Amino acid sequence: MSPHLFSTLSMKGITLRNRIGVSPMCQYSAEDGTPNDWHLVHLGSRAVGGAGLVIAEATAVEARGRISPEDLGIYKEEHIPPFRRITDFIRKQGAVPGIQLAHAGRKASTYSPWKQKVSGIAVSDEDGGWEVVGPSSTPFSEDHRTPRELSSGEIAEIQEAFRLATARAREAGFEWMELHGAHGYLAHSFYSPLSNQRTDRYGGNFENRIRFLVETARLMRKEWPEELPFTVRLSCSDWVKGGWTLEDSVDLAKRLKEEGVDLIDCSSGGNTLKAPIPVGAGYQVPFAETIRCSAGIATAAVGLITQGMQADEIIRNGRADLVLLAREMLRDPYWPLRASRQVHQEAALPVPPQYERGWN
């Protein structure tokens, strides 16, 4: 019998109760990277709502890797206990706690969405902004800071920060790891020819441009327990002529599979302004379908997945192994419970007993 949206998904030593995951969503609500009650309620309520997997937002591996000053981080030992409080709660609700480790690179040091100023989105020095880094000294936009090109030694230091953050995530109780290699942040800016103008072993041809991501994944995979899933989010297309392509993503996914990566989270874009992206319902699902078939690796589909039947079709037709929802989960933390009724799988996801009397 083919799997459906409410089939379990077993990967390594973890079993998700269904094929629905909460995609990482920045909340811009932390102080010095530290999670607080907001993150507990935000993530915990989605676990109560029935998701099989709950992934914490892009979590910086070093302070300068934050998108904004209010981003989560896991670059200090002091971050571990408050994260453990959250992972314990998520697990008790029947979901698997995941984390996305990230470095914003040249897109770092920007104001939170509701704090952006008319003059631009880069945080000023007066407001505590910081130097940003990247593969080359090309800014993302005229409103962003110009990054300083990383030396090979500095690249190694950031990769070590990813390794240390992976160890902290394990100590914090996370059971699903995602390396953020998408949306124009550091790893993506290395593998995309639009942002990487280096001439050393980290730039130029395909093999050199993917080196940062492959090496980082290798370090993290060795640090992460073998029995726990290790995944990577890719921007599968830059949507710009001369940029990164789906064919490139298939080749990279094959390489990552050799490094022990278990699943590719298939997103797109984010590395250039005003890319002609054909946004529409499920517009990124074909990326997940193609990589799943062509690279022989499990995939997650993301992007304007809003309806239960829509998500169920993706799983039933083998287009992806998992669906990850973001904005729809913001609108409705209990989307999985509602979807179980839309696809006639009520028995697969019982309503929490605290809510049962008022649900129907």
Rosetta blueprint (number, residue, H / E / L):
1 M L
2 S L
3 P L
4 H L
5 L L
6 F L
7 S L
8 T L
9 L E
10 S E
11 M E
12 K L
13 G L
14 I E
15 T E
16 L E
17 R L
18 N L
19 R L
20 I E
21 G E
22 V E
23 S L
24 P L
25 M L
26 C L
27 Q L
28 Y L
29 S L
30 A L
31 E E
32 D L
33 G E
34 T E
35 P L
36 N L
37 D H
38 W H
39 H H
40 L H
41 V H
42 H H
43 L H
44 G H
45 S H
46 R H
47 A H
48 V H
49 G L
50 G L
51 A L
52 G L
53 L E
54 V E
55 I E
56 A E
57 E E
58 A E
59 T E
60 A E
61 V L
62 E L
63 A H
64 R H
65 G H
66 R L
67 I L
68 S L
69 P L
70 E L
71 D L
72 L E
73 G E
74 I L
75 Y L
76 K L
77 E H
78 E H
79 H H
80 I H
81 P H
82 P H
83 F H
84 R H
85 R H
86 I H
87 T H
88 D H
89 F H
90 I H
91 R H
92 K H
93 Q L
94 G L
95 A L
96 V E
97 P E
98 G E
99 I E
100 Q E
101 L E
102 A E
103 H L
104 A L
105 G H
106 R H
107 K H
108 A L
109 S L
110 T E
111 Y L
112 S L
113 P H
114 W H
115 K H
116 Q L
117 K E
118 V L
119 S L
120 G E
121 I L
122 A E
123 V L
124 S L
125 D L
126 E L
127 D L
128 G L
129 G L
130 W L
131 E L
132 V L
133 V E
134 G E
135 P L
136 S L
137 S L
138 T L
139 P L
140 F L
141 S L
142 E L
143 D L
144 H L
145 R L
146 T L
147 P L
148 R E
149 E E
150 L L
151 S L
152 S H
153 G H
154 E H
155 I H
156 A H
157 E H
158 I H
159 Q H
160 E H
161 A H
162 F H
163 R H
164 L H
165 A H
166 T H
167 A H
168 R H
169 A H
170 R H
171 E H
172 A L
173 G L
174 F L
175 E L
176 W E
177 M E
178 E E
179 L E
180 H E
181 G E
182 A L
183 H L
184 G L
185 Y L
186 L H
187 A H
188 H H
189 S H
190 F H
191 Y H
192 S L
193 P L
194 L L
195 S L
196 N L
197 Q L
198 R L
199 T L
200 D L
201 R L
202 Y L
203 G L
204 G L
205 N L
206 F H
207 E H
208 N H
209 R H
210 I L
211 R H
212 F H
213 L H
214 V H
215 E H
216 T H
217 A H
218 R H
219 L H
220 M H
221 R H
222 K H
223 E H
224 W L
225 P L
226 E L
227 E L
228 L L
229 P L
230 F E
231 T E
232 V E
233 R E
234 L E
235 S E
236 C L
237 S L
238 D L
239 W L
240 V L
241 K L
242 G L
243 G L
244 W L
245 T L
246 L H
247 E H
248 D H
249 S H
250 V H
251 D H
252 L H
253 A H
254 K H
255 R H
256 L H
257 K H
258 E H
259 E L
260 G L
261 V L
262 D L
263 L E
264 I E
265 D E
266 C E
267 S E
268 S L
269 G L
270 G L
271 N L
272 T L
273 L L
274 K L
275 A L
276 P L
277 I L
278 P L
279 V L
280 G L
281 A L
282 G L
283 Y L
284 Q L
285 V H
286 P H
287 F H
288 A H
289 E H
290 T H
291 I H
292 R H
293 C H
294 S H
295 A H
296 G L
297 I L
298 A E
299 T E
300 A E
301 A E
302 V L
303 G L
304 L L
305 I L
306 T L
307 Q L
308 G H
309 M H
310 Q H
311 A H
312 D H
313 E H
314 I H
315 I H
316 R H
317 N L
318 G L
319 R L
320 A L
321 D L
322 L E
323 V E
324 L E
325 L E
326 A L
327 R H
328 E H
329 M H
330 L H
331 R H
332 D L
333 P L
334 Y L
335 W H
336 P H
337 L H
338 R H
339 A H
340 S H
341 R H
342 Q H
343 V L
344 H L
345 Q L
346 E H
347 A H
348 A H
349 L L
350 P L
351 V L
352 P L
353 P L
354 Q L
355 Y L
356 E H
357 R H
358 G H
359 W H
360 N L
